[in-house]
Amino acid sequence: MAQRRSPFNLSTCARPNILALEPYRCARDDYKDDGTNILLDANENAYGPGLNVDKLQGASSNGSVASKEDLEVDLLGLNRYPDPHQTELKQLLCDLRNTDSNTSTPLTPANLFVGVGSDEAIDNLLRAFCRPNHDKILVCPPTYGMYTVSAQINDIALVKVPLLPPTFSLDLPALTLALADPTIKLLYLCSPGNPTGTTLPPSAIETLLSHPTWNGVLVLDEAYIDFAPDGASAAPLVTEHPNLVVLQTLSKAFGLAGIRLGAAFTSPQIATLLNALKAPYNVSTPTSQLARAALRPAHLETMRANRARILAQRDRLVAALPQIPGVGGFLGGFDANFVLVQILSAPGGTPCNETALRVYERLAEGRGVVVRFRGREWGCGGCLRVTVGTEREVDRFLGELGGVLGEVYGERGREGDEGKAGSGSKGDAGDEERREEAASKVVG
Ligand SMILES: Cc1ncc(COP(=O)(O)O)c(C=O)c1O
């Protein structure tokens, strides 16, 4: 059919910063969860949802026994819009964190925003505080990519103050200096960090919160906090600091990435802003129902048992990886459900992006084991980020990694010999650049 003539021109009508966006790539675009792959790339919970589905009882009881009703979606109620306030869900989230309490004032539902994953809160904070094309956010690479993606979508400029490798601690003097810029409205920090696995010390957070001139908000993303030692969450501190937001999610330790439920703990004033600007029915009825179930004692037991299994497998990875020839050191810390590990140019060599990229590609394409190449992130040269899987997945990963490294070094040796004889190929630097870029574009 012939196109109608129209004054409409997408390229001048849509916002330039939106036209400039690259199509969003996420973990499951590249390697599917079709049962053939071992997915150690998106920091999901390999042991499954934190829901006690094995020992369901017929009837609800005092809350310590999982009940069928907890998990049954009220199908006949789906014609009605969900509760826009989600007070019961918010209270359960407060109950979870009030036990960690390092403050005398308990959290209440007035301290909360709940949304479609913590990604919704990341974006809503930008919309609440930053004027497009005017204000800025401050991020500390290497960090979670969604802060940058959301900033681009909202036409907000980025200031970067990198973390200090190899521990990835905060550069407090540089941050203090940067926060003198009055157009910086938000500082996004991640603790435990992605991809660093490092928990930031409360003293550093307190130092930033008491900056002498900065009129802005510190957003502390605690997506992985339940893998850190108990009591590490800064959520209770929001009752003392009007400029603190703590993000959490049910996607990681709770194993519920599929329901999309994230939370922002903050002052009642900021929570009011976030709740005012959200879409009214952002949390669906099934999501709310499953989230509330997951936060009840009988189901929390399952989450805690799964978490203990993940921590045991994390310890195994930390002990076993350095035994494989060609695996270098770990960077960052071990407070999340992943590790960041260097791959070397040769056994005993130096961290090497080319080798790490080859290993990443061969693991995924030849052997169905998908990890994440992070070698282009600040301070992460030669690094792969590996999500902790089940015991069987960790076995498989360790075996395949040893095999792939042997293969890659063997080929490298033969290429070297051929090179000496004058017929070898040194590889195409442009091609490697493109492959590294493609492997780095996935957000998460
Ligand atoms: C640091 C960090 N924050 C937030 C998220 C997104 O979480 P959600 O699934 O709640 O949107 C992720 C996901 O990988 C993450 O790594």
The ligand as an ORCA input file, in Angstrom:
! r2SCAN-3c Opt
* xyz 0 1
  C      22.288     -3.107     41.082
  C      20.972     -3.449     40.485
  N      19.919     -2.664     40.746
  C      18.720     -2.920     40.240
  C      18.523     -4.007     39.412
  C      17.181     -4.211     38.803
  O      16.388     -4.894     39.640
  P      14.845     -5.088     39.358
  O      14.702     -6.458     38.822
  O      14.246     -4.904     40.709
  O      14.400     -4.017     38.403
  C      19.584     -4.854     39.109
  C      19.389     -5.993     38.214
  O      20.260     -6.698     37.824
  C      20.838     -4.564     39.657
  O      21.911     -5.317     39.383
*
